[in-house]
């Protein structure tokens, strides 16, 4: 760190700066500050001012500053912010307001006040929400295509060209700085740090007397920790970026933060990982920028934000929280322990606690109103309400699809590899199939296939080369199934193991009845088989467990046919979702293979 740059900057910003203020900025003693000022005077960088107790910046000092001018800033805003659900279901974390001002806008404004106008925002999740900033602040947007799969290492990788041969701030969109800590000039690479009293799980710095960071470790007590903005000097980036690029190519680093690379360079681990890269084995130079208490804020979750900005205790302007508040007749501040649950393919859900009990709130995903009839789903839940078959629903809106249900402590999802658990799931399926519960709507495979097929064709072509042939095979199966004339019962249609809950007392519940309707009961066996990626042998065992006996040829044909049709239908569903920007990896191919494989098994069955 070039301390002369900091002193010249202080004189430029305030000619009447005192040596005490200089010592506080540099985190050195008054005696050291006095010596550093004398050194700057001897080098003709500054001179005593005409007025008492002031300084004057000399041409050599200005030239020194010019060599350390900040060129711009990159603001990371690509992530989801799962610890801020449900707010971040609608709004990226950096666009949340604190005291009436959006966090990212506060940082942009502070950068402008420091004379920094070349600002790029690295976006990903809900990227369109940031577009207005281009016109309002003349920023640029950089899209990170891997934001949903990788961590910030990938974000910096995609933004590397912005750092090369430039002096750049690196900021997080969701930080809040009480005071403006940015400047037009910086003396060297640094990482902002706050002091944490007591035990902390943050990354803690070890540094020498001059403030150079020597190492960083997770957790400690009474430590200076990584907290807030970072500054990349040209020389720092020259050494750091090649190592980061090499890390990006390494398997197993997908969930690395960019700081993981820095820490491993400091510890020497990077040199071991990358023995052929000279930069990885050198000591990298970066300094701690120790900030005063209560200057930098990184809100870890909504409850921390509530403590800081009282607005969020009473009115978050979030539809889900407002609904929960109304349903339970409580203040929003009484909704606690909020956390995101595993996102489903169709919905978003979060866990919360009120008056000592946990509940789950489900929010329908974008576009699901086109795919799912929520009023029909409500009808199913109403029909099941007096049976111990599904979760206990506290609230259901047949128009919006919002659902609030009790959370079962100690429950777990069924394990498809545990035939004992799957057997109990089949017992429950058989129970509601024989219950006589009826609803007025049916699940029609022919209609649903045509529906998804048309949706796909509206957005593009269906990518399977042999689609026309496979489509004709599905029509053949539909006609044959129709000719069998099987009785229809209430069927779930989405019997994936994630929808089976094994409760702490060993009982079973089947949740999420979005696709349910009157249908052939054997369809639920077929869907369970394909969702569990079962082989033919495993499927046959599943059929026998459900029936309690060996199936006849017609029953086997029925299950196989619905496996083929289910695979075909859900592959079309996945193609449509991909057109909307949601990818499900190999799921599409696996489902399409079930369509083809089990069609062949159907026509190979003897005497049928």
N, C-alpha and C positions, 0 to 999 in steps of 0.2 A: 504494500500500500504506500503510495507516494503521499506522505503527509504534507509536503510543500503544496501540493495541489489543493488539499483541503484548506490550508491556511489562506492561500490566495483566493479560494472561492469564498471563504468567510469574509475576507476583506472586501471582495467585490460586492457581496450581498449586503454587507453592513460595515462601512469604514470605521465605525465607532465600536467595533467588536472588542471585547475585553479579553485579557489573557485567561481569566477564569472561564469565560465562555468557550474559548479555544480549548482549554484543558477538558471541559465537559464534552465537547464534540469529539475530541480525539481519545477520550477516556484515558488521559495521562495526568500526572501530577502537575501542579502549577510550575514547579521548577523545570520539568521537562518541556512544558508549553513555552516557557520563557526562552529556553535554549533553542527550540524549533523556530520561534519568531526571529531570534537573533540570526539564525542560519539563513532564513529567507531574506533578511535585510542585507546580510553580507553577500548574498548571491544576486542582489539587486532585483529581487522579485517583488518586494514591497519596500516601502519607506515610511518613516513616521509622518503623520499627516500634519497639515498646517494648523489644525485645531488640536487642542490638548487631548491626549488619550485617544488618538485616531490613527489610522494607517491609510496609505495610498498604494493602490495597485500600479506597479510599473509596467512598461511595455514587455519586459522579459517575463513578468508574472502572467500577463495576458497571453503571451505566446505559449507558456506552459499550459495554461488552461485550455487553449485552443487544441492542443495535442490530446487532451483528455475530455473532449466534448462528447456528450451523450448524443447518439445518432437517432435513437428511437426506442420503442418499447413493443414487446409482444405480451399479450394478455391471454392466458390459457382459460378457455371457457367451453371446452368440448364435452366435459363429463356430465353424468346424470345427476349426481348429488342425492344418492339413495337415502342418506340420513336426514334429508329434509322433506321426505314424502309426508303428506300428499301435496305439499306446495309445489314440488318440482315435477309432479305429473303434468302440471300446466305451465310452469314458468322455470326456466333455467335458474340455478342458484344465484348466479351473478346478477340476475335481473330482479332479485328480491329487493325490496326497499328496507332501508334502515333509517329511521327518523325522516321518512318521506322522500328519501333520495335513493335511487338504485345504486347498489354497491359498485357496479362496473362504471356507472356514469360518474360517481364520485372520484374514482381513480383516474378516469380520462380527464376530468376537470382539473385534478391536481397536477397531472402531467402537463396539461396546457399551461397552467400557471407557472410551471418551471421552464416553459419554452420548448416543450417536447410535443411535436405534432405528428410525427411519423409513427403511427400506432397501428398495429395489426392485431386482430382478435382471432385466435385459433378456435374454431367452432366445430361442433359435431352434433350433439343432442339438441333437438329443437333449434337448429341453426337459423331457421327463418326468423325466429324471434329477435335476432341481433341485427337484422338487415337495416332497420331504421337508423342505427347508429352511423351508417355510412353518410347519410344526409345530415344528421344532426351534428356530428363531430368530425366528418371527413376521415373516418378510420377505414381500414381495409379488412376484409374477412378472408381467412385462410381455412379451408375445410380439411379436417382430418378424417379420412375415410375409414380409419380403424378405431374410431373413438369408442365403439361399443364392445370391442374385443380386446383392446390393449390399453395400457396405462399411459402416464405422461411421458415416458421414454419415447413412445411412438409419436406423441404430439410434437415434441422437440425435434425428432427426426424429420418430420414433414415440414418443419419450420426452419430447418438448418440454414438455408440460404439467407434468411433474414439476419442471422448472427455473424455470418462470415465477413471478416475485415470491418466489423462495425462494433461500436460500443452500445450495448443494449440492456435495458431493463427487462426482466422477466417477472411478470406479475400473475397472480391468480385472480380471476374475476370476482371471487367470493371473499376477498379480504376487505377489511374496512380500516382505514387509517384515520385516527382522530386528527392528527396534524399532517401537513404536507411534508413528506420526507424525501421528495424528489428534487433533483437539482439539474442544472444545465451541464455541470461538470462533475466527474467522479475520479477519485484517485487510484482506483483499482478494483478488481473483482471482489464482491462481498455477498454475504448472505445475512439477511436481517435476523436478529435474535432477540428473544425476550427471556427474562429471568423467571424461572419457575421454582417457587419455594416448595419444599417437601418432595414427596414422590411424584414422578411424572413418567408417562409412557411415551413421551415425545422423543425425537432424535436429539441427543444432547451433544454439545460441542466440547472438544478439548482444544485449547489454543494456547499460543505462547504469549510472552509479555507484549509483543508488538501487535497481537490480535490475529496472527496468522493461524488459520484453522489447521489442526494437526490430524484430527480424527473426529468421527461422529459415531455414537453408539445409541441403540434403542434403549430408552429408560435410564433413570438415574434419580438422584436426590439433590435438591438445591443446585440446579444447573441452568446454564444458558442453553436455550434450545432453538432449533430451526423454527422460524416463525415469521412469515410474511414475505416481502419482495426479495428479489435477487438481482444482482448486477453482473453482467458478463462483459468484461473488457475484451478488446480485440485479442490481446495476448492469451487471455484465458480461453476464449473460444477456439483459437488456433490449436491449442493443445487438447482441449476437451472434446470438441466435436468429432474428430476422427475416432476417438474411443467410443463415444456414444453411438456412432454409426456402426462400429464393429459389434457393439453389444446388441444393437437392433437386429443384427443378422444371426445372433446366437440363439439356438433353441433354448426355451425355458425362461426367456426374459420378457415374455409377453406382458406380464403383470408388474414389471418393474416401473417404479417411478424414475424420473431422470436423476433424482438424487441418489438412487442406488448406484449409479455409475460413478458419481462423484465420491461417494463414501468408499467404494472399492478402489478408486484411484488413490484416495488418501491412505487407506489401510495397506495398499500394496497388492490386494487381491486381483486387481485389474491386470497387473503385469503377469500374474500367474495364469489368468484366463486367456490372455492375448500375448503370448511370449514373442510373437513375430511383429508386434506393433510397438515401436519404440516409445511413442507418446504414452502408452499405458503404464510403462514402468517408471516414468519420471514423476517427481513430486510436483503436484499441481498447486498453484499459488492462489489462494482465495482467503479472504479475511472476514472476521466476524464484524457485523455492524450492530453493536449493542444499542437497543432502543429503550427509551424510558418506559416505565410501567404504564399500562393502560393506553399505549399509543397504537399498537397493532392488534387487530382482532381477527381470529379465524374461528368462526362459529362452527362448532362440531355438529350441532343438531338444532332442531327447532326449539327445544327447551332452553338451550343457551341463548338463542336469539330472543326468546320471550323475556328472559331476565334482563337483557340489554335494552330492548325496545318494547315498552309496555303495551304498545299497540297489538302485538301478537298474542297477548294474554286474553284479549277480549274480542278482537275482530281481525282475522287473518285475510279476509276476502277470498277464502278458499271454499269452494262449494262443498267438498266432502266434510271439512271440519265444521262448517256452519250446519250441515245436515245432522252430524253426530250430536252437536250441541243442542239442536232442537229435539231430536229423538229422545235423548236422555235427560233433557231439561237441566243442562249444566252449562257453566261457562266454558269457553274454549280452553282456558288455562287448566281446567280439570281433566282435559284429555291428555294423558301422559304416556310415556314409554312407547312412543310411536316409532315403528321401524318397518321398512319395506320387506315384504315377503317375496319369495321367489316368483318372478313374473311369469304368468301363464302365456299361452299362445294367443289368447283372446282378451284377457282382462289384466288390470293392475290391481293389486291388493296390498293393504297394509294392516299391521297389527297395532292395537292401541289398548290403553287401560283406563277404566273409569270405575271409581269406588271399589278398588281392589279386585276387579275382574277384567279379564282380557277378552277382546272382541276382534273380529276381522271385518274390515270394510272393503267391499269390492267395487271398483270403478270400471265400467266397460271401456275397452280400448277404442281408439279411433276407428270409425267405419263399421263397428260391430252392429249398429242399429240396422244396417243393411243386411247383415248375415243372420241375425238372431232375433226372433220374435220374443221380446221380453214379457209381453203380456201372457203368452203361452207358457213361458218359464214360470211366471208367478202362479198360473193356474196349477202347474204341477206341484209346486211347493205347498200351495193351499191344500191340494188333495192328499199330500203326504204328512200334513201337519200333526195328525193324531197318531202317527206311527213312529217307532224308533228306528227309522231307516236312514234319514239324512240329518244334517246339522240343524240345530235349533236356530231358526231365523227370527231375528228381532224386528227387522224392517226390510221391506222389499217394495221398490217402486216399479210398477209394470211399464211405465213410460220410459224412464231413464235407464233402468237396469241396475241402479244402485242397490246394493244389498249389504246388510249388517247382520252378522251371525256370531253366535258364541264361539269362543276359541276353546278347544279341548286341551287342557294342560296334560303333558306327558304322552300325547298321542303321536303316532308316526305314520307315514305313508306305507302302504303295503309293499312288500319286497317281491318283485316278480320271480326272483330265484328261490323264494321260500314257498314250496308247494303247500306247506301247512297253512301259511297266511293266505295264500291265494285260494285255498280250499274254503276257508272261512268267508272270504269275499264271495265265492260262488254260492255259499249257503244263503247269504244275504240277498244276492241277485235272485235266486230261486224263490226266496220268501216273498219279495215284492211282485215277482211275476205271478205268483199264485194268490196274491192278496185280493184280487178282484178290483183293485183301484183303477178307475178309468178317467180319462180326460177326453175332451171333444176333438182334439187334433191328432193327426198321425204324422209319423216321419216317413216321407215318400222318397225312396232312393232315386227313382226316375226323375221326379221333379227337382230334387237337389242337385243331381248331376247336370241336368240341363241348365239350372240356375248358375252354378259355378262355371260351367262351360261358357255360357254367354258372357259372364263377367270377365273371364280370361280373354275372350275374343275381342271384347270392347277395349282392352288395354294393350293387346298385341297378339302374337301367335302363340299357340300352345307348343312348347319346344320339343316334345317327343316325336321322333322320326316316324314311329309306327303307330301314332295315335289313332288314325282312322280304323286300323285293323283291331286295335285293343278296344276302341269304342264300340265296335260292332259285337265283339265278344261280350262286353258288359250288357248290351241290349239282349243278347241271347240268354244270359243268366237271369235277367230281370223277367223275361217272358216265362222262363221255366219256373222260377220261384212263384210267380203269380198263379201259375197253373196248379201249384200244390195246394193252394187255398188254406194255408195255415192260419189259425186263430191269432188275432193281434191282442197284445197285452201292453200295459205301460212298460216301456223300455227306456233305459237310460241313454244309450247310443254313444256315450263317451266314457266307457269303463276302463280308462287308463288307470294304472296303479296309483298315480298321484291323486286320484279322486277317491280312493279308498283310504279311510282313516282307521287305524287300529288303535282303539282307546286304551287307556291305562288299565282298565278292568278286563281287557281282552275282547270286548265287544267291537263291532264293526259299524262304520257309517259310510255312506256313499254320498258325496257332495257334488255340487255344480251340475245341475240338471238343465243346462242351457239347450241341449239338442233333444231333450226327452219328448216322447210322444208314443202313440199307439203303434206297435210294430211287432214283427215276429220275435218272440222272446229269445230265440237263438242268436239274434243279432248282437246281443250283449256279450255272448261268449266269443263271437268273431272279433268284435272290437277290442276286447281284452287281450286276445291273442296277438293281433297285429300291433297294438300299442306296446305290448311287452316284447315285441320282436321275437315271438315264439317260432320254433321250428314245427314241422308237421308232427313229430313225435310229442312235443310238449303240448301242442294244440289238442291232439287226440286225448291226452291225459286230462286236459282241462275239460273237454266235453264230457268225459266219463265222470269226472268229479261233480260236475253240475247235474248230470242226469242221474247219477248214482248207479249207473249200469253201462254196459257196452252200447254205443249208439248203433242204430240201424243205418242202412245205406242212405236213406232219405235225410236223416238227421245230419249225417256227416256231410252230405252234399250241401245241405242248407248252410251249415257253418262255413264250409269252404267257399261257397258262393258269396256269402256276405263278407268274408274276408277279402275276396277279390274286389267286390263292389266298394267296400270300405276303403281299401287301399287306393282304388281309382278315384273315389270321391275326395279323399283327403289330399291326394297328390294335386288335384285341381285346386283345392282350397289353398294349398301351400304356394302354388304358382301364382294365384291371384294375390296372395299376401306379398309375394316377392315383387309383383308389379307395384305394390304400394310402398315398397322399400323395406319390408320385413323379411329377413332371410332365416331359414330354419335348417341350414346345412344339408346333410345327407337325407333328412327326413323325406323330402320329395321323392328321391330315387327309391328309398326303401319301400315307401307306400306303393309306388308304381310297380315295383317288383312283386309285391304281394298280389296286385291285380293280375299280373301275367302268370305268376307261378300257380296261384290257386284256381285260376280258370282252367289251366291244364290239368290240375288234380281233379277238378270237377268232371271233365270230359273223360278222364281215365278211370273213374269209378265203375266197377263192373255192374252190368245189369241196371244201369240207371241213365 
